[in-house]
Amino acid sequence: MANEIHIDYTAGSTLYAVIRDGQGKVWYPASQVFEIWGTSERDADDYDIVMADKSGSRYAGSFDSNVPAGRYSVQIFLQAGAYPVDTDGLVGGAKIRWSGTGEITADKVLVNKAVQDKSTGAIEYYDDDDQTVLLTLTPNDAQTEITRTAS
């Protein structure tokens, strides 16, 4: 996938994004781990994800495919100088539910195929690639509940 991160902002700007987990840790792409901001004296230049100017005041960046599946916050900053620094101003943010290969959105779950395993009753909902399982619903023995497990 690509261009999951997007924002409308003044044309001609230099923007970058950072990804944070539910504990507030930031994604460090070089080591492919979440860590506390500033570990080993790292700064914004170590955590940034480039946002490309797509013209018409639209910017887009790609979510790192090495980030494990989960829910994340994305912060978008305006780069003031030659490279990202910790004092750059925050201009936007978003939340992304990540499958490990792409963003999970309600429209994907509703429009793509679902397959039920007759022996377990588990229903798997697939991404538009027909291979990536986005969600699994499994009825329990009492058949009064369904457990949802994101893949």
N, C-alpha and C positions, 0 to 999 in steps of 0.2 A: 504494500500500500504506500501511498505518498500523499502529501499535502493535507494531512488530517488536522494540522494546526493552521488556523487562518484568522485574519483580523483585517478590518478596514481601518486605514490610517493614512495620513497625509502623504501623498506621492513624494518620492525623493528622499524618504527617511531611511535610516538603517535600523532595522528591528531584529531582535533575537528572542528566543524563548528558552525557558528552563522547565523541566518536568519535576514535579514533587509527588512523593507518595503520601499516604494517609497520615504518616507521622511527621510530615514536614521535611523529610530528608530529600535531598536533591539528587537527580540522576547524574552520575559522573561517567560520560561516554567512554573515556579512555580505558577505564577498568570495568565498565559495564556493571556498576553497583550503585545502590542508593547510599548516600552518606550525609552526615551533618555538614551544612555549608561551612567551608573554610578548613575542612580536614586537610592536614599537611600543607597549610597555608594556601590552599587553592582559592580561586576567586571566580567571578562571573565569566572570565575568559576561558576557564576550564569546563564550565557547565553549559555554555551556550549552544543553542541549536539555531542555525542560520535561517532567517526568514527571507525568502526571495520576493522581490518586487514583481508582481504579476500585472502591473499597469492598472490604471483606473483606481488608484488608492487601495489596492488589494494586495495583501502579503500572505504568503503561505510557507509552511515549513513541514517537514516530515517527522513523525513520531519515530523514535529509534526502535527498530524491529527487535532489538535485543532486550527491551524492557519486558519483564514477565507480565502475564495476564493480570489485570486488576483495574482498580479505579484510581485515577490520577488527576492532579491539578496541573494546569499549564499556566505559567506566568509569562507575559510578553513585555519586553523592555525596549525603550528607545535608546539606542547607542549614541552617546554624546560625542565620543572621541574616536580615535583610530581603532580601538578595540574595546570589547566589553569590560566594564568595571562595576564594582559593587554599588556605586553611587548612581548608576543609570536609573532613570525614572521608569516606574511601572506604568504601562499604558493600557493593559488589558489582561484578561484571564479567562480560562475556560476549564471545564471538567471533561475528561475523556475516560470512557470505559474501554479498556484495551483487551483484545482477545489473545494477544501475543503475535498476531499477524495483521490485525486491522482494528479499526474502531467499531465497537458494537453500538448500533443504533436501533431504535424500535422499528423503523421501517425495514431494516434488514431481516429482523426476526419474523416480521409479518409476511414478507413477500417471498422468502426462499423456502426450499423444501424441508420437510419434516419426515423422519423415518422412525417407526415404532418397532422395537424388538419384542416379538410375540412372547418370548420366554420370560423376560424380566419386566415387560411393560414400559420400559424406558423409552421416552420419545426424545430424539436428537434433532435439534434445529440447526440447519446448515447455513453458512455464509454463501454469498453469491458465487463462490468458486466451486460449490458443491462438494467440497472436501473438508473444510474447516468447520468443526462443530462449535457453535456459539453458545448453545444452551442445552442442557439435558433436564428433562422433567421425568421423575420416577415416582409412580404411585406406590404407596406403602400397602401392607397387607390388609389394612382396614378399608382401603380405597376411599377414605374420606379426606385424605391430604395428598398433596403433590409436593415433592421436594425439588426445588430448582437449584441446579448446580451449574455455575458458569464454567465453560471449558476454557 
